[in-house]
Amino acid sequence: MTDENSLQAAGDKDQDLDAERTVAEAPATGDARVDDAVAGLSRLRDRPAEEHVAVLEEVHGRLRDILDDLGPSGPGQP
């Protein structure tokens, strides 16, 4: 790593990366329950990184519950 790269990397740490972050909107799935669960991901932008895991686990749990409501599905089953 050259000195120029070292200085550039050090300067990157001082940037406000949150100000540059963009959040893409998820496309509609056609299932209101899924759309509502996925919309919960929008809360990530308002929370510090250490709280992201809790939000992701909540959304994941909601999606798993929706799949469980659909019943078992496997090879040869609709």
N, C-alpha and C positions, 0 to 999 in steps of 0.2 A: 504494500500500500504506500503510495507516495505521500509526501507532506501535504500536497494540494488536496488529495482525497481525504486525508485525516482532518484537515480544517473544514472541508465541506461536510463531512459526517458529523463533526462536533457542532457545526452550525445548525444542522438538521434537528438536533435535540431541542433547540430553542424555539422552533417553529410551533405555532398553535395549529396542530393537525386537526383538531376538532372543527375549527372554522372552515377547513377545506373539505371536510367529509361530506359526501352526498349520500342520500338514502334513496334507493330505488323503490318504487311502489310495486308491490307484488300484483301480478295480473289476477283477475277474478277467476276462481276455480269452478264456479257454478254451484257450489255447495256453501250456503251461508254460514254454516258452522265452521267449515275450514277457513273461509275468508275471514271470519271473526277471530279465529285462533291466530292466523298468520298476521292479522293486523296488530296483534299484541307485540310483534317484533318492533313496531314503530316506537315503543317505549325505550328501546335501547339507546336512542340518540339523546334522551333526557337523563340518562343515568351514568354514573361513573363506571369504568370498566369492571371494577370488582363486583358490581351488581349484575353484570350481563349474564353470568351463569344462571342465576335464579330466574331471570326472565326467560332465557332459552329453555330451561327445564320446565317452566310452567307451560310454555307454548308446546313443547314436545309432549308433555303429559296430556294436554287438551287434544292434540292430534291423535295420540295413541287411543284415547277414550273414544274418539270418533271412529277410528278403525275397529275398535272392539265392538262398538254398536252395530257395525256392518256385519259382524259375524265372521266365522272362520272362512277363509278362502285359501285354496291351495290348488295344486294341479287337478284338473278334472272337475273342479267346483266352480260355479258361476260367481 
